[in-house]
Amino acid sequence: MTAQIMDLLHNLGQLMVFGFYGKQMTPEIKKFIDEDKLGNIILFSRNLDHPDQIRNLTHELQTEAKKAGHKHPLLICTDQENGAVRRLGEGATEFPGSMLIGATHSVKNAYEIAKRTADELKSVGINWNLAPVVDVNNNSQNPVICTRSFGEDPAEVAEMGQAFMQGMQEEGIIPTLKHFPGHGDTGIDSHLDLPVIPHDLPRLEEVELVPFKQCIEAGADVIMSAHIYFPAIEKQYGLPATLSKKVLTGLLREKLHYQGVITTDCLEMKAIDDRFGTAHGAVMAFQAGTDLVVVSHTFAKQQQTFEAVGRAVKAGNINAQSIRMSMERMDRLKGKYLDWDSALEQEIISVETGEEHRLAAEHIYREGITLVKNVGHVLPLSGSENSKVLFIYSKKITFSQAEDHENQLPLLKSIVKSVHPSADVVMIEDPSIDSFLKKAISGQENYQAVVVLTVSVTKGSKLIEVIERLKQNCDTPIVIIAGKSPYDARLLPETDGYVCTYDLNLTSLSIVIRSLFGLEAVSGTLPVSL
């Protein structure tokens, strides 16, 4: 074995991104950092508690890398897209997600949120963000992108994505464009199966590729590949973009002239693991032209991946020159953004800055929450104690595999009562729902309106039945709050009012409830077609 190959094998960990369970460095991750020169870590909500704990964890990881003789600090990443996908919890600001920013149609807002998000990541020792999503969401059935996208207009998504990317870069955080060459027009979640996008190349160039092209020209640092099959580009049936040389090398490197780092999405997702296996998938991804492979969860699969890639490099099944170029790209990226002094200092975001961030987020929520329909000026509602309102919601939420399963619906009752103390608030799962509906239908309770909060409505859901029952049997105006997906409107009967919040959290719920009673002005316009 040549000295060059030995050197590549010794530093192979610089091309791996591994995750682990727990709030402290595990023995397995310590071993990877010490013995295998693992250069990159991914953190999830399972690793992240409050700011002090996160900073201690990242400091512990960086200290270990320094002790192990790493040339550069570790890249430590997380998915802080904001909105539906946010990993930082206690002590972090609930910033609006991409579709709400899209509803403001303000590039300035995308830039500002990126800078503030970068501040909070940097303060806890996270130096790489797996955002922004620059997928063009033109499929109302998309189960995994939806509100994670800025919208359906390729040009606007490109502008928003570039602004978000540059806001991150200016604060010293590495952004990531995802999911190349586009995950917006899928009806399947690649965490669960292999989606197919059947469009021809001219259509891809008109829609999916527009944001990627613009951001590449503006200096993109990292692009994440999609576990999606594009038959217009890759003729081998069922071969996803992540494993396709025609996509990663032919399209991204050669046609779009991208010079930065390519990373896979997690190779434990079923679109890869069920068909190819995580370890073999990693070998195929390097053969296709990726620079980094991500194995987020399982120690055994991480070990198998490391060994399989090592064997393939030794045997010449992965081109040694390609691996060397990947290492050079990683060296440039780390040299551009990282230094040991910053990696090892312990800085937490101040309370004053946190309050400033909260107020900025609230301001953008007001600009993004969208009043779509207001028939007969049913809104604003009266706040008079005698003008009661019935609020109905379901405790059931459907989460995609990418989202954090954080349910803030239990807060709804207290929010409503703080604004309109005489309101009735009931879950459809509550046995008392029938008595409330009978009161509304009979006129025994003269409600000025019934407000229904929807969260990812599906065909045949009880919420739809309730709305239809009310429409058929009483004249009380019905107002819908689409608490997550604006596309809920497609499954609902015609109603008198329709408001979209795009995000479901304390901030968005508080503002939208206050807006119903004329206590807040909201000014968003839809970034997608209903």
N, C-alpha and C positions, 0 to 999 in steps of 0.2 A: 504494500500500500504506500502510495507516495506521501510525502510530507504535506502537500497541499490538501489531499483528501483527509488526512489526519486532522489538519487544522479546521477544515469544514465540519467534521464530525464533533470536534471539541467544542465548537461554537454553535451547534445546531439549535440549541435552546433559544438563541436570539430570534429564531423564526417560529417560535411556538407561543401561543397565548393560552394559559391555563387558568381555570378557576378552582375554587375549593369551598367547603362548607365551614361555617363558623365565623366568629368575630375576631379570632386571633390566627396568626400564621400556624398552619398545620405542619406536622413532621414531614408529610409528603411534599408539600410545597417548599419547605426548607431544603429538603434533599435535592429537589429539582434546581433550585437557585444555586445551591452550593456545588453540587457535583455535575450538573448538566448545563449550567450557565443559562437557565431559563431566564429570558429577558423581559417577559411581558405577562401581566396579570390582569384578569377580568374579575370585577367585583359585581355582586348582585345584592338585592335587598337582604338576602340571608347573611351577608357579611357586614351590613351597614346599619348602625344604630343611631347614636347621636354624634355631633361633630367631634367631641373629644375622643370618642372611641375610634372613629374613622381615621382621625389624624394619627392616633397611636398605632393603628394597624398599618397604615401606609408607611409610617416612620419605621416600624419594626421590619417591614419587608425591604425597604430601601437600605436600612442598616445591615441587614443580612447580605444584600447584594454587594454593598461596599466591602464588607468583611470577606466576601468570597472572591474579591478581586475583579469585579465587573468593570469594564472600561467606562460604561455609561450607567446612569441610574435605570431602574426598571421603568418601562411604560406601564402605567396602571390605568386601566380604562373602566368605564361603566356606561350604561345606556341612560344618559340624562337628556332624553328628548324633550322632557316636560309634558304636561298633559297626561295622557293615558300611560305613558312609559316614563317613569321617573324612579330612580333607585335611591336617591337621598331621601331620608325620612325626617325624623325629628330635627328641628333647628334649621331646615332648609326651606326656602320659599316655594310656594305652590305657583310656579310660573305657568302661563298659558301654553298649551300645546300648539302644534303647527297649524292645524286647521282654524283654530280661533285667531291666530296671527294672520292667517290667510284671509279671514273674514274682515280684518281691519284694512286690508289692501295697502298696508304701509310697510315698505322695505325698512324704514327707520325702526319700526317696532321689532322686526326680526333681528336686526342688528343689536338693538338695545337688550333684548332678552338674552341673546347669545353672550354678550359681554357680562351681564349680571350672572348668568349661569356659570360662565367660566370663572368668575370671581369666587363663587361658592365651591366649585370643584377644586380650584387651586388652593383654597384655604384649608382643605382637608387632605391635600396631598395627592389628588387625582389629576393626572396631567394629559389624559387622552379621553375625549368624549366620542362615543359611538353615535354621533348625530352631526349634521341633520339628515332626516329622511328627505330625499329629493325625488321620490316616486310620485308620478302624476296619477292621482286617484280618480280614474274615469270609469270605475266599475262600482256601482252602488252595492253589489253583493260581496265586495272585498271584506273578508272576515278578519284580516290582520293588519292592514294599513289604515284605511278609512281616515279617522281624524288625526293620524300620525303624519298625514300628508298636508301640505299647504293648500292643496286644491286640485282642480282639474285642468287649469290652463297651463300648458307647458311653459310659456314665457314667464308667467307670474311665479310659478314654482321655481324656475331658474333664478329669477331675481331674488326671491325670498331665501332660497338655498345659499346663493352667493353671499348675501348679507349676513346670514347666520354664520356661515363658514368664516367670513372675514372678522366678524365680531369675536369669535373664538380665538382665531389666530392672533389678533391684536393683543389679547390678554394672555398669550402664551400657552393656550390649551390647543392640543391637536384635534381638529375636527375630522369626521369621517362621513363621506357621502355614501348613502346606501338606498337601495340594494341594486347594484348594477347587473344587467342593463335596464332594470325597471320591474317593480313588484306591484304597480298600481292597478293593473288590469287583470287581476286574478280573483277567482272565486274560491280558492283553496288556500289554507294556511300551510306554508312550507315546514312549519314545526311538526305538522301531522301527516303530510303527504307531498307528492311532487306536483306543483302547479305547472300548467303549460300556457304559454302566451303564443298564439298561432299567427300573429300578424307578420306581414312581409317587412323586409328591411326598409323600404321607403316610409311605411307607416311608423316604424320604430324611430326612424330619424326625425319624423315630424312631431312625435309625442314623447316617447320614453327617454330618448337620448338627449333631448334638448337641454335639460338641467345639467346633466353630466358634462356635456360639451362646454357649456358656458363656465361651469365651475372649474373644469380642467384648465381652460384658458386663463382663469383668474387665479390659478396657483393652488389647486387641490393637493393636499398632503397624503391623504389615505382614502381609498375607495373600497367598500365592502361588496363582495359578489353576492348574487342571489341564487338560492337553490331552486331555480326555475328552468324548465326546458324551453328553449327558443328554437323551434324547427327551422325557422328562416335562416338561422346562422349555423346551427349545429345539426348535421344530417344524421348522426348516430342517435337512434331513437332513445328517448328517455335520459339523455346525458345532460345534467343540469349545468347552468352557466359556470358554477363554481369549479366544475371538473372539465370544462371545455376549453381546449387550447384555441379553438376558433373564436371563442368569446373573449377570454382573458388576454391572449397574445395577439390574435388576428384583429379583433375589433378594438379592444381597449388600448393595447400598446401600439399596434402598427397603424390602425386607421385613425384613432383619436389622438395619437401621439402623447399618451399619458406617461409621465416619467416618475410619478410618485409610487408609494407603497400600495400594493393590493393585499387585502386581507379577506379570508373567507368569513362567512357567517359561521355560527357554531356547527361543527361537523357531527355533533350528536343529534341534531334535528333529524326527524324521521325521513325526510326527503333524501338524505344522504345515508344515515346509519342503516335504515331498513333495506336499502338497495345495494349498497356497496360496502358497508361497514365503516366505522369511523377511521380506523387506522389505514385501511386501504384507500379510503376517500382522501386522506391527507396526502398519500403518495400521488394519487391522481391529480390532486389540486396543485402540487408542486410541478408535476409534469405539464399541467395546463398553463402554468405561469404565475401562480400566486407567490407572494413573498412571506405571508404569515398564514398559519393555520390555527383555528380556534377550537379548543376542546374544553368546554366550560364546566363540566360537572363531575365526571367519574375518573377517579385516580387510575383504575385499571385500564381504561381506554386511553388515558393520557400516556401511561407507560407503554402500552401497545403501539400508540402513534409514534412515540419517540423511537422505539426500536424498529418499527416498520420503515420509517423514513431513513433511519441510519443504515439499515440493510440495503435499501434501494440506492442510496448514494454510493455505498461501497461497491455494489454490483454494477454501477453505471446505469441503472434504470431511471435515475433522476440525473439530469445533466449537471455536472459539477460547476460548469461556468455559470449556469442559471442560478444555482444556489449561491455562488460567490457574488453575483450581481444583486441578489436579494439582500445579502448581508451588507453590501455596500449601501444599498438604499436605506436599510435600517440604521446604519451608522450615520448617514447624512441626516436622517430624520431626528435621531436622538441628539446628534450634535447641534442641530438647529434649535431644539426646544428645551433640552434638559441640561442641568448642571447639578453637581453634588451639593453645593451650598443650599440651593433651593429645595432639593429633594430631602435634605436632612433637617431643614428648619421646621419648627412646629408652630404654625400660625393658624389661628381659628378666626373665622369671620366675626366682626364685632357686632354687638347688639344694635348699635346705631346704623350700621350698614344694612343689617337685616331688616330694620324698620323701613329704610329707604327702598329696599328691594320689594318689600310687601306693598308699599304704596304704588310703586311703578307697575307691579303686576296687576293690582286692582284697576289702575287707569287703563291698561291695555284690555283687561276683561270687559270694561265698559265699552270700549271701542269695537270689540269683537262679537259680543253676544248679540244675536240677530233676531229682531222681530220680523218674521216672515209674513204673517197674516194677522189682520186685526179687523175682522168683519164688523161693521156697525159700530166701530170704536168701542168695542167691549172693554178694551184696556185704555187707560188704567182703571183698576178696580177701586172701589171706595174703601177707605180704611175705617169707616164708621163701625162702631161696635154692633149696630143693628143690621148692617149689611154683611151677613155671614158668607163665607166661602168654604166650599168643600174641597179639600186636597186629597187626591188618591195616588198611591204609588205601590209598586211591587218590591218586595225585599229581594227578589231574584235578579242577579246581574250575570250576564254572560261575558266572561273575560276571554280575550285571545291569549295564546300561549306567551306572547311577548309582554303582556301587561302585568303590572303588580296587582295582586288581588286585594286591593284596598277598598273597602265598602264604607262610604261616608253617608249612605242613605239614612242610618239611624239619627243623623244630625238634622234631617229635614224637619221633623216636628218642632224641635226647639227653634230652628230658624224661622219657620212660619209663625209660631206663637210670639216670637220677639217682635215681629212686624205687625201681626194682626191677631191679637190675643183671643178673639172670639171664633177664630177659624176652627173647623173640624178637620183633623188629619187622620187618615185611616189607610192601612195596607190592605190590598185585595186579599191577602192570605188570612186576614183577621176575620173570624166568624161574624163580627159585628158589621161587616161591609154591607150585607143585605139590608140591615135596618137603616143605614145611612142612605142607601140608594132608594129605598121605599119612601123615606122622608123627602128626598129630592123630587121623586116622581109624583108623589101625592100632593106636594105643595105644603106639607106639614111644616117643613123647614124651608123658608123662602130664600134659598141660596141665590146670591147675585151671579155666581158662576161656579162651575166645577172645574178645577185645575187638575190635570192628570200629568204626572211626571213619568216619562217613558225612558227606559234605558235598554237599547238594543232589542227592540220588539221583534218577535218572530211570529210567523203565521200561526193562527190558532191560539194565541196567547189570551189569557183571561182579561188582560187590560183592553184588548180590542173588543171582546164581548161586552165589557162594562160600558165602553164608550158607545157602542151600537145600541145597547139597552137604553142608555140615557137619551140618545138622539131620537129614538123611536117613541119614547114615552113622556118626554117633558120638553119644555121650551127653554130651559136654563142654558145659557151660553156655556160652551165647553172650550177650554183653553189647554193646549198641549205645551208642556215644556219638554223638548227633546234634550235629555240630559247628557247625551253622549253623541250618538250618530244622528246627523241631520236627516239621513235617509229613512228614518222611522216613518216619515210622512207618507212614504209610498205604500205602507201597509195599513195606514189608519183611515177611518172614514173622514169625510170632510168635517172640519170643526171651525169654530169662530175665531180662534186665536192659535198661533203657532210660533213658539220662540225656541231658538237653538242656543245651547250653551257650549257644545262641543266637548267640554271637559266636565267631569263630575267630581267636584271637590268642595270644600267649605267656602272658598272664595267665590266660585262661580254660582253655587247655590244661593249664597247670601245676596249677591248682586242681582240675580235674576228674580228672586222672590221680591226684593225691594222694588225692582223695576215694574213688576206687575201692579204695584200700588202707587206708581208714579213717584217713588222716592229715589229712583236712580234713572238716568237717561242712558240708554244703550243705543249704539249706532252702527253695528256690523251689517254687512251685506253678504249673502251667501257666496262662498268660493267654489261651490259645486252646484250642479243642476238637480232639482227635485222633480 
